[in-house]
Amino acid sequence: MCPQPAKETQDVNTKTKLAAALGGAVLALALPAAGTTAWAAPAASTAAVTKLSQADAANRLRSAGVAWRSSGNCTDRNNPTCTSFEQINLATVQGAITLKNASGCATTITGGTETGHASGTYSHWNGYKLDFDPTTCLSNYITGTFTYIGPRAGDGAPQYRAASGNIYARESNHWDVLFYSCGC
C-alpha cells in the first residue's frame, strides 16, 4: 500500500546508515561524484510530508471503500462539526486504507483535520490523525492485533501500538488513530 521511496531516497538512506554505522567516518567519501544528482542527509526528526487537498483525499478514500461522515454534513476545515481532509498527510490516508484492507472491516472516518481537536505536532489539524467509528469488527481487530501500551496521559484512553508505530487510542465514542506511517 505504501509507495516505495525514490531511488535517490534509497541511496540517501543507504549512505546515511553506512555513515552512522561507521561513526560518520566515510560521510565525505559517500558524497556524489561531480555531475551527478546531489543529495542531502535527512534532517534529524523531521521528514517531508505530502499534504493532500480535500478532493484528492476524498477520492483516494472513496476508491478504497473507506467511508466518512460528519455531524454537520460538511467538509469545512474551520467548522468543528465537519469532517475535513484538507491538508491531511498522504501517509495518513494510506494508513486508513491499509487499516481497512488489513482488518477486513467496514471503516468509517468520523473526524479528520477540522478544528476542534487537541493541538500538537502530531494532531488532527496537522494531518496525522483520524477518528474512526468503533464498530465491533474494527475494535476486535485493533485490540486483538496490536500491542496494548497502557492508558494515554491526560484522558486515560486505552492505547494500542501497531508494528508500524501507529497508535490507536479508544476514546469514549471513537478510535483516535495517530498515523506515523502508512502501515496500519
TIDOKOL-217629 format. One record per residue: residue in three letters; x, y, z of N, C-alpha, C in turn. Coordinates in nm, 4 decimals, always signed. Each point is the difference from the previous one (the first is absolute). Example, Ala and Ser with C-alpha at 12.3 -4.5 7.8 and 13.67 -1.06 7.14 Angstrom:
<nufis>
   res         nx         ny         nz        cax        cay        caz         cx         cy         cz
   ALA    +1.3190    -0.5690    +0.7800    -0.0890    +0.1190    +0.0000    +0.0900    +0.1200    +0.0000
   SER    -0.0350    +0.1050    -0.0720    +0.0820    +0.1190    +0.0060    -0.0770    +0.1090    +0.0730
</nufis>
This chain:
<nufis>
   res         nx         ny         nz        cax        cay        caz         cx         cy         cz
   MET    +0.0830    -0.1188    +0.0000    -0.0830    +0.1188    +0.0000    +0.0870    +0.1245    +0.0000
   CYS    +0.1075    +0.0013    +0.0750    +0.0852    +0.1178    +0.0050    +0.0860    +0.0064    -0.1249
   PRO    +0.0171    +0.1183    -0.0554    +0.0867    +0.0120    -0.1165    +0.1451    -0.0239    +0.0382
   GLN    +0.0758    -0.0558    -0.0924    +0.1421    -0.0216    +0.0231    +0.0728    +0.1330    -0.0127
   PRO    +0.1050    +0.0217    +0.0840    +0.0736    +0.1246    -0.0118    +0.0724    +0.0070    -0.1335
   ALA    +0.0227    +0.1205    -0.0470    +0.0727    +0.0203    -0.1241    +0.1417    -0.0521    +0.0141
   LYS    +0.0636    -0.0314    -0.1121    +0.1364    -0.0534    -0.0004    +0.0942    +0.0918    +0.0766
   GLU    -0.0160    +0.1322    -0.0196    +0.0876    +0.0941    +0.0696    -0.0172    -0.0117    +0.1522
   THR    -0.1255    -0.0186    +0.0452    -0.0260    -0.0143    +0.1423    +0.0625    -0.1283    +0.0526
   GLN    -0.0104    -0.1080    -0.0782    +0.0612    -0.1261    +0.0409    +0.1505    +0.0162    +0.0122
   ASP    +0.0618    +0.0704    -0.0985    +0.1440    +0.0222    +0.0051    +0.0393    +0.0823    +0.1215
   VAL    -0.0784    +0.1043    +0.0310    +0.0270    +0.0827    +0.1170    -0.0102    -0.0843    +0.1263
   ASN    -0.1051    -0.0808    +0.0097    -0.0173    -0.0839    +0.1183    +0.1159    -0.0972    +0.0156
   THR    +0.0448    -0.0612    -0.1087    +0.1127    -0.0931    +0.0059    +0.1262    +0.0721    +0.0447
   LYS    +0.0262    +0.1162    -0.0580    +0.1200    +0.0759    +0.0356    -0.0071    +0.0489    +0.1445
   THR    -0.1183    +0.0436    +0.0425    -0.0165    +0.0473    +0.1372    +0.0230    -0.1138    +0.0984
   LYS    -0.0567    -0.1182    -0.0284    +0.0194    -0.1149    +0.0884    +0.1463    -0.0414    +0.0046
   LEU    +0.0668    +0.0000    -0.1163    +0.1408    -0.0366    -0.0048    +0.0831    +0.0978    +0.0813
   ALA    -0.0262    +0.1283    -0.0175    +0.0748    +0.1009    +0.0743    -0.0235    -0.0139    +0.1500
   ALA    -0.1254    -0.0252    +0.0396    -0.0306    -0.0163    +0.1418    +0.0689    -0.1231    +0.0569
   ALA    +0.0024    -0.1090    -0.0762    +0.0636    -0.1229    +0.0472    +0.1503    +0.0177    +0.0177
   LEU    +0.0581    +0.0862    -0.0811    +0.1450    +0.0213    +0.0073    +0.0342    +0.1294    +0.0720
   GLY    -0.0910    +0.0500    +0.0762    +0.0253    +0.1199    +0.0791    +0.0167    +0.1250    -0.0840
   GLY    -0.0499    +0.0005    -0.1200    +0.0099    +0.1171    -0.0855    +0.1313    +0.0119    -0.0736
   ALA    +0.0883    -0.0966    +0.0208    +0.1340    +0.0083    -0.0574    -0.0009    +0.0017    -0.1520
   VAL    -0.0974    -0.0624    -0.0626    +0.0005    -0.0061    -0.1462    -0.0979    +0.0972    -0.0629
   LEU    -0.0571    +0.0869    +0.0771    -0.0984    +0.0915    -0.0542    +0.0573    +0.0806    -0.1158
   ALA    +0.1211    +0.0484    +0.0125    +0.0604    +0.0777    -0.1068    +0.0231    -0.0863    -0.1238
   LEU    +0.0300    -0.1261    +0.0183    +0.0227    -0.0889    -0.1124    -0.1299    -0.0381    -0.0694
   ALA    -0.1118    +0.0153    +0.0676    -0.1280    -0.0415    -0.0548    -0.0685    +0.1098    -0.0794
   LEU    +0.0631    +0.1166    -0.0116    -0.0612    +0.1081    -0.0752    -0.0069    -0.0367    -0.1469
   PRO    -0.1004    +0.0464    -0.0707    -0.0118    -0.0333    -0.1413    +0.1140    +0.0596    -0.0812
   ALA    +0.0329    -0.0679    -0.1066    +0.1068    +0.0482    -0.0875    -0.0484    +0.1240    -0.0745
   ALA    +0.0933    +0.0774    -0.0485    -0.0347    +0.1200    -0.0749    -0.0883    -0.0363    -0.1184
   GLY    -0.1014    +0.0815    -0.0247    -0.0884    -0.0226    -0.1122    -0.1156    -0.0940    +0.0285
   THR    -0.0057    -0.0554    +0.1205    -0.1115    -0.0886    +0.0339    -0.0979    +0.0748    +0.0881
   THR    -0.1132    -0.0614    +0.0229    -0.1020    +0.0610    +0.0840    +0.0499    +0.0099    +0.1429
   ALA    -0.0011    +0.1187    +0.0559    +0.0447    +0.0194    +0.1382    -0.1073    -0.0482    +0.0955
   TRP    +0.0381    -0.0333    +0.1178    -0.0945    -0.0410    +0.1027    +0.0404    +0.0653    +0.1295
   ALA    -0.0943    +0.0059    +0.0907    +0.0264    +0.0551    +0.1326    -0.0491    -0.1008    +0.1019
   ALA    +0.0723    -0.0151    +0.1068    -0.0426    -0.0897    +0.1068    -0.1304    +0.0510    +0.0574
   PRO    -0.0923    -0.0906    +0.0334    -0.1267    +0.0460    +0.0568    +0.0223    +0.0690    +0.1332
   ALA    -0.0768    +0.1034    +0.0258    +0.0096    +0.0721    +0.1264    -0.0490    -0.0888    +0.1134
   ALA    +0.0632    +0.0115    +0.1129    -0.0395    -0.0787    +0.1165    -0.1418    +0.0352    +0.0414
   SER    -0.0829    -0.1013    +0.0178    -0.1365    +0.0080    +0.0506    -0.0966    +0.0825    -0.0852
   THR    +0.0407    +0.0360    -0.1220    -0.0949    +0.0656    -0.0883    -0.0031    -0.0754    -0.1315
   ALA    -0.1140    -0.0107    -0.0570    -0.0146    -0.0642    -0.1288    -0.1042    +0.0771    -0.0792
   ALA    +0.0229    +0.0085    -0.1288    -0.0965    +0.0673    -0.0848    -0.1266    -0.0844    -0.0069
   VAL    -0.1129    +0.0649    +0.0073    -0.1269    -0.0703    -0.0127    -0.0740    +0.0577    -0.1185
   THR    -0.0742    -0.0850    -0.0672    -0.0815    +0.0430    -0.1123    -0.1396    +0.0293    +0.0515
   LYS    -0.0469    +0.1207    -0.0240    -0.1327    +0.0432    +0.0419    -0.0971    -0.0164    -0.1160
   LEU    -0.1221    -0.0399    +0.0317    -0.1027    -0.0189    -0.1007    -0.1109    +0.1034    +0.0145
   SER    -0.0665    +0.0265    -0.1097    -0.1186    +0.0849    +0.0021    -0.1187    -0.0841    +0.0454
   GLN    -0.1083    +0.0653    +0.0338    -0.1243    -0.0680    +0.0359    -0.0412    -0.0952    -0.1122
   ALA    -0.0015    +0.0503    -0.1226    -0.0463    -0.0798    -0.1138    +0.0890    -0.1213    -0.0245
   ASP    +0.1317    +0.0184    +0.0043    +0.0921    -0.1111    -0.0258    -0.0141    -0.1073    +0.1079
   ALA    -0.0023    +0.0411    +0.1266    -0.0134    -0.0968    +0.1094    -0.1330    -0.0738    -0.0096
   ALA    -0.1080    +0.0735    -0.0242    -0.1322    -0.0618    -0.0095    -0.0050    -0.1005    -0.1152
   ASN    +0.0587    +0.0331    -0.1129    +0.0026    -0.0916    -0.1141    +0.0769    -0.1275    +0.0319
   ARG    +0.1142    +0.0136    +0.0665    +0.0812    -0.1172    +0.0369    -0.0769    -0.0899    +0.0976
   LEU    -0.0610    +0.0613    +0.1000    -0.0746    -0.0780    +0.0996    -0.1218    -0.0661    -0.0632
   ARG    -0.0740    +0.0749    -0.0791    -0.1199    -0.0533    -0.0663    +0.0377    -0.1189    -0.0892
   SER    +0.1071    +0.0136    -0.0771    +0.0441    -0.1072    -0.0898    +0.0368    -0.1268    +0.0756
   ALA    +0.0464    +0.0157    +0.1230    +0.0407    -0.1152    +0.0821    -0.1151    -0.0543    +0.0848
   GLY    -0.1158    +0.0654    -0.0057    -0.1139    -0.0471    +0.0772    -0.0019    +0.0447    +0.1446
   VAL    +0.0769    +0.1034    +0.0327    -0.0013    +0.0566    +0.1354    -0.1063    +0.1092    +0.0028
   ALA    -0.0939    -0.0100    +0.0929    -0.1103    +0.0964    +0.0099    +0.0339    +0.1088    +0.1016
   TRP    -0.0779    +0.1061    -0.0011    +0.0127    +0.1041    +0.1023    -0.1345    +0.0680    +0.0170
   ARG    -0.0142    +0.0650    +0.1150    -0.1214    +0.0770    +0.0273    +0.0362    +0.1149    +0.0937
   SER    -0.0869    +0.1012    +0.0001    +0.0182    +0.1114    +0.0927    -0.1357    +0.0359    +0.0576
   SER    +0.0000    +0.0440    +0.1240    -0.1262    +0.0377    +0.0636    -0.0606    +0.1217    -0.0696
   GLY    +0.0841    +0.0834    -0.0619    -0.0501    +0.1180    -0.0690    -0.0215    -0.0206    -0.1489
   ASN    +0.0269    -0.1223    -0.0495    -0.0143    -0.0305    -0.1422    +0.0780    +0.0999    -0.0855
   CYS    +0.1302    +0.0188    +0.0373    +0.0816    +0.1002    -0.0678    +0.1476    -0.0397    +0.0045
   THR    +0.0843    +0.0766    -0.0715    +0.1438    -0.0285    -0.0051    +0.0856    +0.1216    +0.0344
   ASP    -0.0589    +0.1050    +0.0525    +0.0710    +0.1239    +0.0319    +0.0994    -0.0236    +0.1140
   ARG    +0.1259    +0.0204    -0.0282    +0.1060    -0.0238    +0.0985    -0.0141    +0.0885    +0.1239
   ASN    -0.0615    +0.1147    -0.0142    -0.0129    +0.0950    +0.1106    -0.1294    -0.0155    +0.0788
   ASN    -0.0759    -0.1045    -0.0278    -0.1256    -0.0259    +0.0692    +0.0130    -0.1333    +0.0748
   PRO    -0.0088    +0.0009    +0.1327    +0.0207    -0.1227    +0.0771    -0.1072    -0.1070    -0.0185
   THR    -0.1141    +0.0348    -0.0628    -0.1022    -0.1022    -0.0240    +0.0192    -0.0696    -0.1348
   CYS    +0.1006    +0.0417    -0.0750    +0.0296    -0.0607    -0.1300    +0.1047    -0.1106    +0.0163
   THR    +0.0149    -0.0808    -0.1031    +0.1116    -0.0937    -0.0094    +0.0770    +0.0405    -0.1244
   SER    +0.1178    +0.0563    +0.0229    +0.0816    +0.0538    -0.1080    +0.1248    -0.0852    -0.0208
   PHE    +0.0456    -0.0059    -0.1249    +0.1280    -0.0636    -0.0328    +0.0987    +0.1015    -0.0569
   GLU    -0.0362    +0.1266    -0.0009    +0.0884    +0.1035    -0.0538    +0.1311    +0.0020    +0.0789
   GLN    +0.1124    -0.0081    -0.0711    +0.1352    +0.0020    +0.0582    +0.0342    -0.1279    +0.0780
   ILE    -0.0683    -0.1091    -0.0281    +0.0320    -0.1277    +0.0638    +0.1270    -0.0561    -0.0634
   ASN    +0.0757    -0.0752    +0.0747    +0.1209    -0.0625    -0.0531    -0.0366    -0.1177    -0.0893
   LEU    +0.0722    -0.0155    -0.1080    -0.0202    -0.1141    -0.0887    +0.0138    -0.1302    +0.0778
   ALA    +0.0989    -0.0098    +0.0870    +0.0216    -0.1233    +0.0781    -0.1193    -0.0300    +0.0907
   THR    -0.0691    +0.1022    +0.0471    -0.1180    -0.0208    +0.0848    -0.1126    -0.0624    -0.0820
   VAL    -0.0220    +0.0514    -0.1199    -0.1021    -0.0573    -0.0885    +0.0379    -0.1433    -0.0360
   GLN    +0.1252    -0.0219    -0.0336    +0.0458    -0.1352    -0.0330    -0.0142    -0.0923    +0.1208
   GLY    +0.0252    +0.0525    +0.1195    -0.0157    -0.0796    +0.1216    -0.1443    -0.0413    +0.0224
   ALA    -0.0939    +0.0906    -0.0270    -0.1426    -0.0330    +0.0139    -0.0389    -0.1100    -0.0986
   ILE    +0.0528    +0.0078    -0.1195    -0.0287    -0.1014    -0.1016    +0.0626    -0.1329    +0.0396
   THR    +0.1218    +0.0034    +0.0500    +0.0664    -0.1221    +0.0465    -0.0775    -0.0624    +0.1147
   LEU    -0.0483    +0.0817    +0.0929    -0.0794    -0.0500    +0.1127    -0.1249    -0.0716    -0.0501
   LYS    -0.0706    +0.0600    -0.0931    -0.1205    -0.0620    -0.0552    +0.0337    -0.1345    -0.0644
   ASN    +0.1029    -0.0015    -0.0824    +0.0359    -0.1220    -0.0712    +0.0528    -0.1086    +0.0929
   ALA    +0.0831    +0.0364    +0.0957    +0.0574    -0.0988    +0.0922    -0.1049    -0.0570    +0.0947
   SER    -0.0919    +0.0839    +0.0447    -0.1004    -0.0444    +0.0962    -0.1149    -0.0754    -0.0661
   GLY    -0.0263    +0.0322    -0.1256    -0.1156    -0.0576    -0.0675    -0.1315    +0.0578    +0.0497
   CYS    +0.0073    +0.1060    +0.0772    -0.1184    +0.0617    +0.0592    -0.0455    +0.1197    -0.0826
   ALA    -0.1285    +0.0271    +0.0063    -0.0497    +0.1268    -0.0521    +0.0578    +0.1085    +0.0905
   THR    +0.0520    +0.1055    -0.0602    +0.0583    +0.1081    +0.0806    -0.0673    +0.1312    -0.0365
   THR    -0.0322    +0.0757    +0.1039    -0.0619    +0.1308    -0.0185    +0.0762    +0.1030    +0.0812
   ILE    +0.0486    +0.1017    -0.0679    +0.0714    +0.1103    +0.0644    -0.1031    +0.0985    +0.0531
   THR    +0.0192    +0.0402    +0.1258    -0.0924    +0.0952    +0.0624    +0.0690    +0.1310    +0.0380
   GLY    +0.1300    +0.0082    -0.0198    +0.0742    +0.1216    +0.0309    +0.1265    +0.0054    -0.0822
   GLY    +0.0322    +0.1190    -0.0503    +0.1183    +0.0178    -0.0828    +0.0818    +0.1189    +0.0440
   THR    +0.0257    +0.0915    -0.0929    +0.0889    +0.1135    +0.0275    -0.0738    +0.1259    +0.0444
   GLU    -0.1286    -0.0122    +0.0267    -0.0779    +0.1169    +0.0408    +0.0406    +0.0484    +0.1389
   THR    -0.0277    +0.1257    +0.0253    +0.0269    +0.0601    +0.1298    -0.0853    -0.0679    +0.1078
   GLY    +0.0428    +0.0141    +0.1237    -0.0774    -0.0543    +0.1102    +0.0656    -0.1176    +0.0700
   HIS    +0.1096    -0.0499    -0.0565    +0.0740    -0.1092    +0.0629    +0.1162    +0.0576    +0.0804
   ALA    +0.0633    -0.0841    +0.0808    +0.1168    +0.0431    +0.0775    +0.1118    +0.0437    -0.0951
   SER    +0.0783    +0.0972    +0.0447    +0.1101    +0.0514    -0.0816    +0.1258    -0.0833    +0.0222
   GLY    +0.1031    +0.0334    -0.0721    +0.1287    -0.0675    +0.0132    +0.0587    -0.0321    -0.1356
   THR    +0.1253    -0.0379    +0.0005    +0.0697    -0.0321    -0.1245    -0.0703    -0.1122    -0.0747
   TYR    -0.0294    -0.1095    +0.0672    -0.0620    -0.1164    -0.0627    -0.1504    +0.0019    +0.0266
   SER    -0.0655    +0.1022    -0.0524    -0.1408    +0.0243    +0.0297    -0.0880    -0.0226    -0.1235
   HIS    -0.1300    +0.0068    +0.0234    -0.0955    -0.0028    -0.1097    +0.0284    +0.1163    -0.0958
   TRP    +0.0093    +0.1211    +0.0554    +0.0185    +0.1203    -0.0811    +0.1229    -0.0112    -0.0896
   ASN    +0.1070    -0.0610    +0.0500    +0.1241    -0.0129    -0.0767    +0.0012    -0.1214    -0.0924
   GLY    -0.1116    -0.0725    -0.0060    -0.0147    -0.1059    -0.0989    +0.0421    -0.1391    +0.0402
   TYR    +0.0315    -0.0204    +0.1285    +0.0506    -0.1300    +0.0454    -0.1067    -0.0922    +0.0580
   LYS    -0.1185    +0.0523    +0.0303    -0.0995    -0.0804    +0.0714    -0.1339    -0.0063    -0.0727
   LEU    -0.0661    -0.1124    +0.0222    -0.1381    -0.0189    -0.0434    -0.0758    -0.0681    +0.1125
   ASP    -0.1292    +0.0262    +0.0071    -0.0890    -0.0700    +0.0925    -0.0827    -0.0993    -0.0807
   PHE    -0.0228    -0.1189    +0.0589    -0.0767    -0.1056    -0.0657    -0.1156    -0.0452    +0.0875
   ASP    -0.1103    -0.0341    -0.0645    -0.1145    -0.0587    +0.0675    +0.0451    -0.1320    +0.0629
   PRO    -0.0282    -0.0211    +0.1295    +0.0495    -0.1199    +0.0696    -0.0913    -0.1218    -0.0183
   THR    -0.0123    -0.0472    -0.1217    -0.0820    -0.1193    -0.0228    +0.0600    -0.1190    +0.0744
   THR    -0.0796    -0.1016    +0.0229    +0.0490    -0.1208    +0.0668    +0.1137    -0.0615    -0.0797
   CYS    -0.0162    -0.0075    -0.1314    +0.1038    -0.0583    -0.0849    +0.1321    +0.0758    +0.0146
   LEU    -0.0038    +0.1321    -0.0140    +0.1225    +0.0795    +0.0070    +0.0607    -0.0048    +0.1401
   SER    -0.0822    +0.0105    +0.1013    +0.0502    -0.0042    +0.1378    +0.0662    -0.1338    +0.0310
   ASN    -0.0628    -0.1089    -0.0431    +0.0593    -0.1327    +0.0220    +0.1313    -0.0149    -0.0747
   TYR    +0.0077    +0.0547    -0.1202    +0.1240    -0.0065    -0.0773    +0.1115    +0.0756    +0.0726
   ILE    -0.0269    +0.1225    +0.0412    +0.1025    +0.0820    +0.0653    +0.0472    -0.0639    +0.1295
   THR    -0.0943    -0.0380    +0.0860    +0.0393    -0.0548    +0.1314    +0.0594    -0.1397    -0.0111
   GLY    -0.0338    -0.0736    -0.1054    +0.0525    -0.1350    -0.0169    +0.1281    -0.0076    -0.0798
   THR    +0.0355    +0.1072    -0.0688    +0.1159    -0.0015    -0.0886    +0.1161    +0.0828    +0.0533
   PHE    -0.0291    +0.1139    +0.0612    +0.1039    +0.0922    +0.0409    +0.0315    -0.0156    +0.1482
   THR    +0.1119    +0.0551    +0.0403    +0.0504    -0.0131    +0.1365    -0.0563    +0.1090    +0.0909
   TYR    -0.0605    -0.0436    +0.1104    -0.0499    +0.0967    +0.0990    +0.1196    +0.0684    +0.0653
   ILE    -0.0021    +0.1341    +0.0038    +0.1130    +0.0739    +0.0569    -0.0410    +0.0865    +0.1186
   GLY    -0.1216    -0.0186    +0.0496    -0.0430    +0.0720    +0.1188    -0.0873    +0.1194    -0.0312
   PRO    -0.0466    +0.0652    +0.1059    -0.0889    +0.1149    -0.0177    +0.0764    +0.1230    -0.0480
   ARG    -0.0670    +0.0810    -0.0787    +0.0591    +0.1238    -0.0492    +0.0007    +0.1026    +0.1122
   ALA    +0.1098    +0.0712    +0.0129    +0.0096    +0.1069    +0.0993    -0.1052    +0.1055    -0.0303
   GLY    -0.0611    +0.0509    +0.1010    -0.0987    +0.1062    -0.0173    -0.1427    -0.0494    +0.0066
   ASP    -0.0358    -0.0962    -0.0867    -0.1397    -0.0438    -0.0012    -0.0174    -0.1476    +0.0339
   GLY    +0.1091    -0.0742    +0.0127    -0.0081    -0.1404    +0.0392    -0.0499    -0.0947    -0.1075
   ALA    -0.0111    +0.0469    -0.1248    -0.0477    -0.0869    -0.1080    +0.0949    -0.1182    -0.0182
   PRO    -0.0519    -0.1238    -0.0039    +0.0857    -0.1160    -0.0244    +0.0663    +0.0133    -0.1372
   GLN    +0.1300    -0.0304    -0.0056    +0.0754    +0.0156    -0.1242    +0.0584    -0.1326    -0.0466
   TYR    +0.0059    -0.0143    -0.1316    +0.0585    -0.1179    -0.0639    +0.0966    +0.0481    -0.1071
   ARG    +0.1165    -0.0661    -0.0080    +0.1011    +0.0392    -0.0984    +0.0145    -0.1103    -0.1033
   ALA    -0.0039    +0.0385    -0.1268    +0.0227    -0.0923    -0.1105    +0.1500    -0.0146    -0.0235
   ALA    +0.0397    -0.1031    -0.0701    +0.1408    -0.0196    -0.0347    +0.0540    +0.1189    -0.0790
   SER    -0.0866    +0.0680    -0.0727    +0.0389    +0.1176    -0.0786    +0.0330    +0.1201    +0.0878
   GLY    -0.0388    -0.0049    +0.1278    +0.0176    +0.1133    +0.0907    -0.1262    +0.0824    +0.0176
   ASN    -0.0994    -0.0218    -0.0850    -0.1257    +0.0737    +0.0118    -0.0682    -0.0344    +0.1312
   ILE    -0.0684    +0.0983    +0.0577    -0.0615    -0.0181    +0.1312    -0.1510    +0.0184    -0.0095
   TYR    -0.0719    -0.0957    +0.0572    -0.1452    -0.0051    +0.0007    -0.0467    +0.0226    +0.1432
   ALA    -0.0728    +0.1083    +0.0246    -0.0511    +0.0311    +0.1340    -0.1526    -0.0075    -0.0027
   ARG    -0.0562    -0.0777    +0.0929    -0.1464    -0.0177    +0.0055    -0.0596    +0.1074    +0.0883
   GLU    -0.0510    +0.1045    -0.0636    -0.0686    +0.1057    +0.0720    -0.1454    -0.0425    +0.0204
   SER    -0.0787    +0.0843    +0.0644    -0.1356    -0.0387    +0.0397    -0.0876    -0.0482    -0.1149
   ASN    +0.0065    +0.0656    -0.1142    -0.0900    -0.0382    -0.1087    +0.0695    -0.0211    -0.1345
   HIS    +0.1311    -0.0163    -0.0003    +0.0731    -0.0241    -0.1245    +0.1420    -0.0493    +0.0292
   TRP    +0.0641    -0.0509    -0.1059    +0.1432    -0.0300    +0.0047    +0.0734    +0.1221    -0.0540
   ASP    +0.0925    +0.0552    +0.0790    +0.0836    +0.1125    -0.0388    +0.1323    -0.0609    -0.0456
   VAL    +0.0312    +0.0120    -0.1297    +0.1165    -0.0693    -0.0546    +0.1050    +0.0993    -0.0465
   LEU    +0.1217    -0.0190    +0.0508    +0.1152    +0.0811    -0.0364    +0.0819    -0.0781    -0.1013
   PHE    +0.0038    +0.0491    -0.1229    +0.0724    -0.0666    -0.1069    +0.1381    +0.0621    -0.0176
   TYR    +0.1019    -0.0687    +0.0540    +0.1379    +0.0417    -0.0262    +0.0428    -0.0497    -0.1382
   SER    -0.0634    -0.1075    -0.0475    +0.0358    -0.0588    -0.1280    -0.1255    -0.0475    -0.0716
   CYS    +0.0176    -0.0478    -0.1221    -0.1146    -0.0449    -0.0776    -0.0368    -0.1460    +0.0293
   GLY    +0.0745    -0.0650    +0.0894    -0.0390    -0.1346    +0.0427    -0.1117    +0.0121    +0.1008
   CYS    -0.0604    -0.1140    +0.0322    -0.1064    +0.0099    +0.1014    +0.0513    -0.0432    +0.1355
</nufis>
